[in-house]
Amino acid sequence: MPPLPTNLFDYELPPGLIAQTPAARRDHSRLLVVDRIRRTLAHRTFADLGEFLRPGDTLFRNNAAVLPARLRAQRPTGGQVECFLLRPVDGGQVWRCLIKPGKKLPVGATFSHPTGAFTGEIMAKEADGSAQVKFTTRGSEPITAVAGRLGEVPLPPYIERPAGSRRAEDLERYQTVYADRAHPVAVAAPTAGLHFTPELLAQLTGQGVRTAEVTLHVGLGTFKPITTDTIEAHQIHRELYELPAATQAALFPPLAGRRIAVGTTTVRSVEDFLATNTRPTGQACCAEAGLFIYPPRLFRGVDALITNFHQPRSTLLCLTAAFLAPGLTDGIAWLQEIYAEAKAREYRFLSYGDAMLIL
């Protein structure tokens, strides 16, 4: 098969359709239901999700909690510094970070919070532009705890508002209701899960719908557009994921119902695991997903998908197109038709936007 031109995954996204704030209530967001067998579309509300699920279905969901990862600090000279926590290097107080202004902070440079809550020292510079930073805090408090108090929510760059202007709301709403908040590991939300409420989850449980937990440490690479001329030439970002033993078992026969992935991060975790495992391991699995999913890929562990509307030229768009027509490239053109319909009906796009259910 010839390489896929990246422009097949491009489309015009009017700025006015990019959601800047969440829906008034999580499950009041809109839901575009795609039936792959009948090739039909239905326009509903997310609260209607239960009408499309059956007893025995399992919702595989990413419970990663979002860390308020953006920290403000000062250099000894008084210059302002923005430090964005990416991931721990040694499990302790050394973190891979994005630093602004990076060029003015060489190895050995320091910066600190005005309150004295933390001091950071640049230990190394990486080829990708990030830096290794060693943090010193009062009483050896974990830097994640400091970020929980002082950090800004790492909203995507297309959400335009003054920094920290709606911190309390974003801390609550840029987080799923089932996130493991005791262990924040993500710097971007698994946004397909933002539409669930405790009430909706209780309703689905009452219908006989099960849940299975996945933890994928969502990184900034999820927002990186494809800049190569062909899809195959793009180098996909890598993200750590964890699959408990019970979740692994739910992926294999005997299956009581459909395996429904809540979000592309869940698909990535499940498909990466199944690419190298033909049976449950019997213990929790922790691995790094480096899987790039695009047409005409087949899917081993996902029967239905809940997802948001994604950015042009994104790897998430490629995954969605592949899922619309597994094993074929037909989903690329169909995805363009579906997105045109969503735009015509003024669905809200991207992280705080509306959802799509692909059956």
C-alpha positions in Angstrom: 0.0 0.0 0.0 1.4 3.5 -0.9 2.1 5.9 2.0 -0.8 7.9 3.3 -0.5 11.7 2.6 -1.0 13.6 5.9 -3.3 16.1 4.2 -6.0 13.4 4.1 -6.3 14.0 7.9 -6.5 17.8 7.6 -9.7 19.8 7.8 -10.9 23.4 8.4 -11.7 24.0 12.0 -13.4 27.3 12.7 -12.0 28.9 15.9 -15.6 29.5 17.1 -16.2 25.7 17.4 -13.2 25.2 19.7 -14.7 24.8 23.2 -13.1 27.3 25.6 -15.1 26.1 28.6 -16.8 22.8 29.6 -20.5 22.2 29.3 -22.6 23.5 32.2 -23.0 19.8 33.3 -20.7 17.1 32.2 -23.2 14.8 30.7 -25.1 17.6 28.9 -22.5 17.7 26.2 -23.7 16.4 22.9 -23.1 12.9 21.6 -22.8 12.0 17.9 -23.6 8.3 17.6 -22.0 6.5 14.6 -23.3 3.1 13.6 -20.6 1.4 11.5 -22.9 -1.4 10.4 -25.8 0.7 9.3 -23.5 3.6 8.4 -25.9 6.0 10.2 -25.5 9.0 12.4 -27.7 10.0 15.4 -27.5 13.3 17.3 -28.0 12.8 21.0 -26.8 14.0 24.4 -24.2 12.2 26.4 -26.7 11.5 29.2 -28.4 9.2 26.6 -25.3 6.9 26.5 -27.1 4.1 28.4 -29.5 3.6 25.5 -26.7 2.4 23.3 -25.0 0.0 25.9 -26.1 -3.5 26.8 -25.7 -5.7 30.0 -22.3 -7.3 30.0 -20.6 -4.5 28.1 -17.4 -3.2 29.7 -16.2 0.4 29.7 -12.4 0.4 29.6 -11.5 3.9 31.0 -8.3 5.8 31.7 -8.2 6.8 35.4 -5.1 8.9 35.1 -5.4 12.1 37.2 -4.1 15.4 35.8 -1.3 17.1 37.6 -1.4 21.0 37.8 1.9 20.9 36.1 2.7 24.5 35.2 4.7 26.2 38.0 5.7 29.9 38.0 9.0 30.9 39.6 11.8 33.5 39.5 15.5 33.5 38.7 17.9 35.1 41.4 18.0 38.1 39.1 14.2 38.5 39.3 13.5 37.2 35.8 10.3 35.2 35.4 10.5 31.4 34.8 7.8 28.9 33.7 8.5 25.3 34.6 6.2 22.6 33.2 6.5 19.2 34.9 6.5 16.4 32.3 7.5 13.2 34.2 9.8 12.1 37.0 13.3 10.9 36.1 14.1 8.8 39.2 10.8 8.5 41.0 11.8 11.4 43.3 12.5 15.1 43.1 14.3 15.1 39.7 11.8 15.7 36.8 11.9 16.1 33.1 10.5 19.6 32.5 9.9 22.3 29.9 11.5 25.5 30.9 10.8 29.1 29.6 13.0 30.9 28.9 15.1 27.8 28.3 18.1 29.5 26.6 18.6 31.8 29.6 18.8 28.9 32.0 21.9 26.8 31.4 22.9 23.7 33.4 23.5 24.8 37.0 21.0 27.7 36.9 18.4 27.9 39.7 15.0 29.4 40.1 12.5 29.4 43.0 8.9 30.2 43.9 8.4 33.6 45.6 7.0 31.9 48.7 10.1 29.7 49.0 7.9 26.6 48.5 10.5 25.1 46.1 13.8 25.7 44.4 14.7 24.1 41.1 18.2 23.5 39.6 18.9 22.6 36.0 20.8 19.4 36.1 20.9 18.5 32.3 19.6 19.6 29.0 18.0 17.1 26.6 18.0 16.9 22.8 14.3 17.4 22.6 14.5 20.8 24.4 13.5 19.6 27.8 15.6 19.8 30.9 16.2 17.7 34.0 15.4 19.7 37.1 16.2 18.8 40.7 13.7 20.2 43.1 14.3 21.1 46.7 11.1 21.7 48.8 10.3 22.5 52.4 10.4 19.4 54.5 11.2 17.3 51.4 7.5 17.7 50.3 7.0 15.9 47.0 7.0 18.4 44.1 3.7 16.9 43.0 2.1 18.1 46.3 3.6 21.5 45.8 2.1 21.6 42.3 -1.3 20.6 43.7 -1.3 23.8 45.7 0.5 26.2 43.5 0.5 24.8 40.0 -1.7 25.9 37.1 -3.9 23.4 35.2 -2.1 22.3 32.0 -4.8 23.3 29.6 -4.1 22.8 25.9 -2.8 25.8 24.0 -6.0 26.2 22.0 -7.9 27.1 25.2 -7.2 30.8 25.3 -7.7 32.6 28.6 -5.5 34.4 31.2 -3.3 32.0 33.1 -5.1 30.7 36.2 -8.1 32.8 35.6 -10.5 29.9 36.2 -8.2 27.6 38.2 -10.9 26.3 40.6 -13.2 25.3 37.8 -10.4 23.8 35.6 -9.1 21.8 38.6 -12.5 20.2 38.9 -13.6 19.9 35.2 -10.3 19.1 33.5 -10.4 15.9 35.4 -12.6 12.8 35.2 -14.8 12.0 38.1 -13.1 8.6 38.4 -9.5 9.9 38.2 -7.1 8.5 40.8 -6.5 11.9 42.3 -4.1 10.6 44.9 -1.6 9.8 42.2 -1.6 12.5 39.5 0.4 11.2 36.5 -0.9 13.0 33.4 -0.2 16.4 32.0 -3.2 16.3 29.8 -6.7 14.9 30.5 -8.1 11.8 28.9 -10.9 14.0 27.6 -13.4 11.4 26.4 -14.0 10.6 30.1 -14.8 14.2 31.1 -18.5 13.7 30.1 -19.2 11.0 32.7 -21.0 12.0 36.0 -21.3 9.8 39.1 -25.1 9.6 38.4 -24.5 8.4 34.8 -22.0 5.8 36.0 -24.4 4.5 38.7 -27.1 4.2 36.0 -24.8 2.2 33.7 -23.8 -0.1 36.6 -27.5 -0.6 37.3 -27.9 -1.7 33.6 -25.2 -4.3 34.0 -22.4 -2.3 32.3 -19.0 -3.1 33.9 -15.9 -1.0 34.2 -12.2 -1.8 33.8 -9.4 0.5 34.8 -6.4 1.6 32.6 -3.8 4.2 33.6 -2.0 5.9 30.7 0.2 8.8 31.7 -1.0 11.2 29.1 1.8 13.5 27.9 2.1 16.7 25.8 2.8 14.6 22.7 -0.9 14.0 22.4 -1.2 17.6 21.1 1.7 17.4 18.7 0.5 17.7 15.1 1.8 15.6 12.3 4.3 17.7 10.3 5.6 15.1 7.9 4.2 14.8 4.4 3.1 11.2 5.0 1.6 9.6 8.0 4.1 6.8 8.1 7.0 9.2 8.4 5.7 10.6 11.7 7.5 9.6 14.9 4.8 8.9 17.5 5.3 10.0 21.1 5.7 7.3 23.8 3.6 7.2 27.0 3.7 4.9 30.0 0.6 2.8 30.8 -0.5 0.4 33.5 -3.0 -2.5 33.1 -4.2 -4.3 36.2 -4.6 -8.0 36.1 -8.4 -7.7 36.2 -8.4 -5.4 33.2 -6.2 -7.8 31.2 -8.6 -10.6 32.0 -11.6 -8.6 30.8 -10.0 -8.3 27.3 -10.0 -12.0 26.6 -12.8 -14.6 26.1 -15.2 -15.5 27.5 -16.6 -12.0 26.8 -20.0 -11.1 28.3 -20.4 -8.1 26.0 -18.6 -5.5 24.0 -15.2 -4.0 25.0 -15.9 -0.2 24.9 -12.9 2.1 25.1 -13.4 5.5 26.7 -10.9 7.6 24.7 -8.0 7.1 22.4 -5.5 6.8 25.3 -7.4 3.7 26.4 -7.3 2.3 22.9 -3.5 2.9 22.8 -3.0 1.0 26.0 -5.2 -1.9 25.2 -3.8 -2.4 21.6 -0.2 -2.0 22.7 -0.7 -4.7 25.4 -2.4 -7.1 23.0 0.3 -6.6 20.4 2.7 -8.6 22.6 0.4 -10.6 24.9 -1.9 -13.4 23.8 -3.2 -14.0 27.3 -3.4 -12.2 30.6 -0.1 -12.1 32.5 -1.7 -12.7 35.9 -0.1 -9.6 37.3 -0.2 -5.8 36.8 1.5 -4.8 33.6 3.5 -1.5 33.3 4.8 -0.7 29.8 5.5 2.1 27.4 3.1 2.6 24.5 4.9 3.4 21.3 2.1 2.3 19.0 1.0 4.5 16.1 -2.5 3.6 15.0 -3.7 4.6 11.6 -5.6 3.1 8.6 -5.8 0.2 7.6 -5.1 -1.2 11.1 -7.2 -3.9 12.7 -8.2 -3.8 16.4 -7.7 -6.7 18.7 -9.3 -5.5 21.9 -11.8 -2.7 21.2 -15.3 -3.2 19.9 -16.7 0.4 20.4 -15.1 3.8 21.0 -16.1 6.9 22.9 -14.0 9.9 21.8 -14.0 13.6 21.4 -13.5 15.6 18.2 -9.8 16.0 17.5 -7.4 18.5 16.0 -6.6 18.5 12.3 -3.4 16.5 11.3 -3.4 14.8 14.7 -2.5 11.2 15.5 -5.8 10.9 17.4 -7.6 11.7 14.1 -5.7 8.9 12.5 -6.8 6.4 15.2 -10.4 7.5 14.8 -10.3 7.0 11.0 -8.8 3.6 11.5 -11.5 2.5 13.9 -14.3 3.6 11.6 -13.2 1.0 9.1 -10.8 -1.5 10.6 -8.5 -3.2 8.1 -9.4 -0.6 5.4 -8.7 3.0 4.5 -12.4 3.8 3.9 -12.6 5.4 7.3 -10.5 8.4 6.2 -13.1 9.8 3.8 -16.0 8.8 6.1 -14.4 10.7 8.9 -14.2 13.8 6.8 -18.0 13.5 6.1 -18.7 13.0 9.8 -16.7 16.0 10.8 -18.4 18.1 8.2 -21.7 17.1 9.6 -20.5 17.9 13.1 -19.3 21.3 12.0 -22.6 22.1 10.2 -24.5 21.3 13.4 -22.0 23.3 15.5 -20.7 20.6 17.7 -18.0 21.8 20.1 -14.6 20.5 19.3 -11.4 19.4 21.2 -10.8 18.9 24.9 -13.8 20.7 26.5 -16.0 19.8 23.5 -18.6 17.2 22.7 -18.3 13.5 22.2 -18.7 10.8 19.6 -19.7 7.1 20.1 -18.6 4.7 17.4 -20.4 1.4 17.5 
